[in-house]
């Protein structure tokens, strides 16, 4: 049964993983965000309760 011969498929598998591990991560990591995240203050904003008439 030729589909059990690992010789050509193993080389394809190794080559595809080399492509994924060598060429793709630098391309993905080279992207920058348009806005850098800023640190938020830890204190909660003071909210006022809504005083709506419910009748």
Phi and psi in radians as a Rosetta constraint file:
Dihedral C 1 N 2 CA 2 C 2 CIRCULARHARMONIC -1.260 0.35
Dihedral N 2 CA 2 C 2 N 3 CIRCULARHARMONIC -0.389 0.35
Dihedral C 2 N 3 CA 3 C 3 CIRCULARHARMONIC -1.233 0.35
Dihedral N 3 CA 3 C 3 N 4 CIRCULARHARMONIC -0.229 0.35
Dihedral C 3 N 4 CA 4 C 4 CIRCULARHARMONIC -1.559 0.35
Dihedral N 4 CA 4 C 4 N 5 CIRCULARHARMONIC -0.048 0.35
Dihedral C 4 N 5 CA 5 C 5 CIRCULARHARMONIC -1.376 0.35
Dihedral N 5 CA 5 C 5 N 6 CIRCULARHARMONIC 1.957 0.35
Dihedral C 5 N 6 CA 6 C 6 CIRCULARHARMONIC -1.416 0.35
Dihedral N 6 CA 6 C 6 N 7 CIRCULARHARMONIC -0.100 0.35
Dihedral C 6 N 7 CA 7 C 7 CIRCULARHARMONIC -1.027 0.35
Dihedral N 7 CA 7 C 7 N 8 CIRCULARHARMONIC -0.961 0.35
Dihedral C 7 N 8 CA 8 C 8 CIRCULARHARMONIC -1.307 0.35
Dihedral N 8 CA 8 C 8 N 9 CIRCULARHARMONIC -0.576 0.35
Dihedral C 8 N 9 CA 9 C 9 CIRCULARHARMONIC -1.319 0.35
Dihedral N 9 CA 9 C 9 N 10 CIRCULARHARMONIC -0.548 0.35
Dihedral C 9 N 10 CA 10 C 10 CIRCULARHARMONIC -1.185 0.35
Dihedral N 10 CA 10 C 10 N 11 CIRCULARHARMONIC -0.683 0.35
Dihedral C 10 N 11 CA 11 C 11 CIRCULARHARMONIC -1.146 0.35
Dihedral N 11 CA 11 C 11 N 12 CIRCULARHARMONIC -0.693 0.35
Dihedral C 11 N 12 CA 12 C 12 CIRCULARHARMONIC -1.137 0.35
Dihedral N 12 CA 12 C 12 N 13 CIRCULARHARMONIC -0.724 0.35
Dihedral C 12 N 13 CA 13 C 13 CIRCULARHARMONIC -1.090 0.35
Dihedral N 13 CA 13 C 13 N 14 CIRCULARHARMONIC -0.814 0.35
Dihedral C 13 N 14 CA 14 C 14 CIRCULARHARMONIC -1.140 0.35
Dihedral N 14 CA 14 C 14 N 15 CIRCULARHARMONIC -0.738 0.35
Dihedral C 14 N 15 CA 15 C 15 CIRCULARHARMONIC -1.137 0.35
Dihedral N 15 CA 15 C 15 N 16 CIRCULARHARMONIC -0.711 0.35
Dihedral C 15 N 16 CA 16 C 16 CIRCULARHARMONIC -1.165 0.35
Dihedral N 16 CA 16 C 16 N 17 CIRCULARHARMONIC -0.668 0.35
Dihedral C 16 N 17 CA 17 C 17 CIRCULARHARMONIC -1.189 0.35
Dihedral N 17 CA 17 C 17 N 18 CIRCULARHARMONIC -0.602 0.35
Dihedral C 17 N 18 CA 18 C 18 CIRCULARHARMONIC -1.118 0.35
Dihedral N 18 CA 18 C 18 N 19 CIRCULARHARMONIC -0.696 0.35
Dihedral C 18 N 19 CA 19 C 19 CIRCULARHARMONIC -1.095 0.35
Dihedral N 19 CA 19 C 19 N 20 CIRCULARHARMONIC -0.800 0.35
Dihedral C 19 N 20 CA 20 C 20 CIRCULARHARMONIC -1.136 0.35
Dihedral N 20 CA 20 C 20 N 21 CIRCULARHARMONIC -0.669 0.35
Dihedral C 20 N 21 CA 21 C 21 CIRCULARHARMONIC -1.536 0.35
Dihedral N 21 CA 21 C 21 N 22 CIRCULARHARMONIC -0.337 0.35
Dihedral C 21 N 22 CA 22 C 22 CIRCULARHARMONIC -1.826 0.35
Dihedral N 22 CA 22 C 22 N 23 CIRCULARHARMONIC -0.755 0.35
Dihedral C 22 N 23 CA 23 C 23 CIRCULARHARMONIC -1.645 0.35
Dihedral N 23 CA 23 C 23 N 24 CIRCULARHARMONIC -0.602 0.35
Dihedral C 23 N 24 CA 24 C 24 CIRCULARHARMONIC -1.357 0.35
Dihedral N 24 CA 24 C 24 N 25 CIRCULARHARMONIC -0.765 0.35
Dihedral C 24 N 25 CA 25 C 25 CIRCULARHARMONIC -1.013 0.35
Dihedral N 25 CA 25 C 25 N 26 CIRCULARHARMONIC -0.745 0.35
Dihedral C 25 N 26 CA 26 C 26 CIRCULARHARMONIC -1.107 0.35
Dihedral N 26 CA 26 C 26 N 27 CIRCULARHARMONIC -0.588 0.35
Dihedral C 26 N 27 CA 27 C 27 CIRCULARHARMONIC -1.180 0.35
Dihedral N 27 CA 27 C 27 N 28 CIRCULARHARMONIC -0.688 0.35
Dihedral C 27 N 28 CA 28 C 28 CIRCULARHARMONIC -1.255 0.35
Dihedral N 28 CA 28 C 28 N 29 CIRCULARHARMONIC -0.714 0.35
Dihedral C 28 N 29 CA 29 C 29 CIRCULARHARMONIC -1.286 0.35
Dihedral N 29 CA 29 C 29 N 30 CIRCULARHARMONIC -0.265 0.35
Dihedral C 29 N 30 CA 30 C 30 CIRCULARHARMONIC -1.383 0.35
Dihedral N 30 CA 30 C 30 N 31 CIRCULARHARMONIC -0.210 0.35
Dihedral C 30 N 31 CA 31 C 31 CIRCULARHARMONIC -1.253 0.35
Dihedral N 31 CA 31 C 31 N 32 CIRCULARHARMONIC 2.483 0.35
Dihedral C 31 N 32 CA 32 C 32 CIRCULARHARMONIC -2.062 0.35
Dihedral N 32 CA 32 C 32 N 33 CIRCULARHARMONIC 2.685 0.35
Dihedral C 32 N 33 CA 33 C 33 CIRCULARHARMONIC -1.447 0.35
Dihedral N 33 CA 33 C 33 N 34 CIRCULARHARMONIC 2.484 0.35
Dihedral C 33 N 34 CA 34 C 34 CIRCULARHARMONIC -1.180 0.35
Dihedral N 34 CA 34 C 34 N 35 CIRCULARHARMONIC -0.535 0.35
Dihedral C 34 N 35 CA 35 C 35 CIRCULARHARMONIC -2.243 0.35
Dihedral N 35 CA 35 C 35 N 36 CIRCULARHARMONIC 2.110 0.35
Dihedral C 35 N 36 CA 36 C 36 CIRCULARHARMONIC -1.263 0.35
Dihedral N 36 CA 36 C 36 N 37 CIRCULARHARMONIC 2.477 0.35
Dihedral C 36 N 37 CA 37 C 37 CIRCULARHARMONIC -1.193 0.35
Dihedral N 37 CA 37 C 37 N 38 CIRCULARHARMONIC 2.463 0.35
Dihedral C 37 N 38 CA 38 C 38 CIRCULARHARMONIC -1.856 0.35
Dihedral N 38 CA 38 C 38 N 39 CIRCULARHARMONIC 2.644 0.35
Dihedral C 38 N 39 CA 39 C 39 CIRCULARHARMONIC -1.322 0.35
Dihedral N 39 CA 39 C 39 N 40 CIRCULARHARMONIC 2.372 0.35
Dihedral C 39 N 40 CA 40 C 40 CIRCULARHARMONIC -1.552 0.35
Dihedral N 40 CA 40 C 40 N 41 CIRCULARHARMONIC 2.631 0.35
Dihedral C 40 N 41 CA 41 C 41 CIRCULARHARMONIC -1.288 0.35
Dihedral N 41 CA 41 C 41 N 42 CIRCULARHARMONIC 2.628 0.35
Dihedral C 41 N 42 CA 42 C 42 CIRCULARHARMONIC -1.506 0.35
Dihedral N 42 CA 42 C 42 N 43 CIRCULARHARMONIC -0.259 0.35
Dihedral C 42 N 43 CA 43 C 43 CIRCULARHARMONIC -1.424 0.35
Dihedral N 43 CA 43 C 43 N 44 CIRCULARHARMONIC 2.497 0.35
Dihedral C 43 N 44 CA 44 C 44 CIRCULARHARMONIC -1.353 0.35
Dihedral N 44 CA 44 C 44 N 45 CIRCULARHARMONIC 2.499 0.35
Dihedral C 44 N 45 CA 45 C 45 CIRCULARHARMONIC -1.244 0.35
Dihedral N 45 CA 45 C 45 N 46 CIRCULARHARMONIC 2.515 0.35
Dihedral C 45 N 46 CA 46 C 46 CIRCULARHARMONIC -1.385 0.35
Dihedral N 46 CA 46 C 46 N 47 CIRCULARHARMONIC 2.189 0.35
Dihedral C 46 N 47 CA 47 C 47 CIRCULARHARMONIC -1.963 0.35
Dihedral N 47 CA 47 C 47 N 48 CIRCULARHARMONIC 2.514 0.35
Dihedral C 47 N 48 CA 48 C 48 CIRCULARHARMONIC -1.737 0.35
Dihedral N 48 CA 48 C 48 N 49 CIRCULARHARMONIC 2.481 0.35
Dihedral C 48 N 49 CA 49 C 49 CIRCULARHARMONIC -1.260 0.35
Dihedral N 49 CA 49 C 49 N 50 CIRCULARHARMONIC 2.605 0.35
Dihedral C 49 N 50 CA 50 C 50 CIRCULARHARMONIC -1.424 0.35
Dihedral N 50 CA 50 C 50 N 51 CIRCULARHARMONIC 2.297 0.35
Dihedral C 50 N 51 CA 51 C 51 CIRCULARHARMONIC -1.894 0.35
Dihedral N 51 CA 51 C 51 N 52 CIRCULARHARMONIC 1.306 0.35
Dihedral C 51 N 52 CA 52 C 52 CIRCULARHARMONIC -1.734 0.35
Dihedral N 52 CA 52 C 52 N 53 CIRCULARHARMONIC 2.427 0.35
Dihedral C 52 N 53 CA 53 C 53 CIRCULARHARMONIC -1.329 0.35
Dihedral N 53 CA 53 C 53 N 54 CIRCULARHARMONIC 2.176 0.35
Dihedral C 53 N 54 CA 54 C 54 CIRCULARHARMONIC -1.775 0.35
Dihedral N 54 CA 54 C 54 N 55 CIRCULARHARMONIC 0.617 0.35
